[in-house]
């Protein structure tokens, strides 16, 4: 296989050389560029100050060998990169999903995992609150009976409050994640409809 590819490439190069030779090309190149006065210039080199404006590479007989496009300005370059990124994202979207129904199915699967976590975290939070209430009730009974609340009990209550705070933060993050997932899949579904023309 590699030999066949190598032979095909060699044949292409030989054909190119024969074509150039039959045209009488001596291998010399000329460059056509536009100077600061808007005049096209034919020269054997492109002065560095004109390279950014683009140029053409020609044979001495005038056949164009290569066209070097002008460099883009900052704004044009940013726009080109934005367009290319959009095209890449669109291609990825079309590869990943076959229909809007596929997108909705993926949304449900992803949300189900997050919603399961949210339910577990809410249950944990409720359980921690009950434990705090029980410990605080025990501390209140001790005080009503004229006793001193033990440092261990106070520490348990404080640790439970810290746990509630950690669980609350995780719950908030997961709820925000659910909102972000919905937004992401809304955008995907809308864009899919735009590019698929449905």
PyMOL commands that set and color helices and strands:
alter all, ss='L'
color gray80, all
select helices_A, chain A and resi 2-22+48-51+74-96+100-144+151-196
alter helices_A, ss='H'
color red, helices_A
select strands_A, chain A and resi 29-34+40-43+55-59+64-68
alter strands_A, ss='S'
color yellow, strands_A
deselect
rebuild
show_as cartoon
